[in-house]
Amino acid sequence: MKFVDEARIEVHAGKGGDGIVSFRREKNVPRGGPDGGDGGSGGSVYAVADRNVNTLVEYRFARIHRARDGERGRGAQCNGKGADDVVLRVPAGTVVTNAQTGEMVADLAVHEQAALLARGGKGGLGNINFKSSTNRTPRKATPGEPGEHRTLKLELKVLADVGLLGLPNAGKSTFIRAVSAARPKVADYPFTTLQPHLGVVRAGIDRSFVIADIPGLIEGAAEGAGLGHQFLRHLARTRLLLHIVDVAPFDPDADPARDARSIAAELKKFDPALHRKPRWLVLNKMDMLPAEERKTSAASLVRRLRWRGPSFCISALTGEGCRELSFAAMKFLETGKAA
């Protein structure tokens, strides 16, 4: 199934049924009095988070969702039937906003969490409600209220504890394959990752966390260049970012320090709050360097970046250092402190 993380929909709640004017008419019952019933309520539209739904692709094609109107009242004091509600099941992690105002309507982060998107109209009152000691034959009834209508934007933000950052081909997909059962595509050309991938990293009995791999970023991503900007929102819920840097790029003109700074700059442009999240430096592909140069090369890169946070040297291909990094991330998520 194609991964779709945005959709725009219209929701129309049902109109309430009209109340009616009616009088009891039976043999041998003169002046039976008013007996007009109330109209039924219109159906409402709800969204419900469902962990078994993975994408918003359904809402790319089914854009308009309408609930039925309530039935009008009847005679003999019979009220109209209320309409059934419409329930839209969306992936857990979906944020619903008003497309016109940008106001958040709901943040559906928990399985089975529900939110009202459009309220159905109330049914009108039949003339039996207007009977009084001074008005024995009321000829008044009220119409049903209209239902709400909204144009909404659905935006999926995947639920993950740790997010991966880096240029295309930095080794993010190889890393997530090394530490989890996720199997994103790996190849020797840019943008092999075209959609987010989630993996569960196990760090012991009853100790695990979810890691998210998004398409690689390039310079200008915050303004729309490349693919990564489309998926940066998926890092919004993470508690820790792992910034993966290729220490042995194929391009002889590439500069790992310059590339790392460009990713940090794009992150800040996109969302300053995302830039302020805890971020660790992960120097990948250490196996590509001669053994005697690895320590000095890593130290030089950390020094050039003026990096003050935690840093790790790994080889996602061979698995070297990946276990230690996973356990350090687990400890941080549990305690809030770096190892």
Beta strands, then each sheet from edge to edge (+ up, - down):
strand 1: 6-12
strand 2: 45-50
strand 3: 64-66
strand 4: 86-91
strand 5: 94-98
strand 6: 104-108
strand 7: 114-118
strand 8: 149-156
strand 9: 162-165
strand 10: 197-202
strand 11: 208-213
strand 12: 240-246
strand 13: 279-284
strand 14: 311-313
sheet 1: 3+ 1+ 8- 5+ 6-
sheet 2: 4+ 2+ 7-
sheet 3: 10+ 11- 9- 12- 13- 14-
end
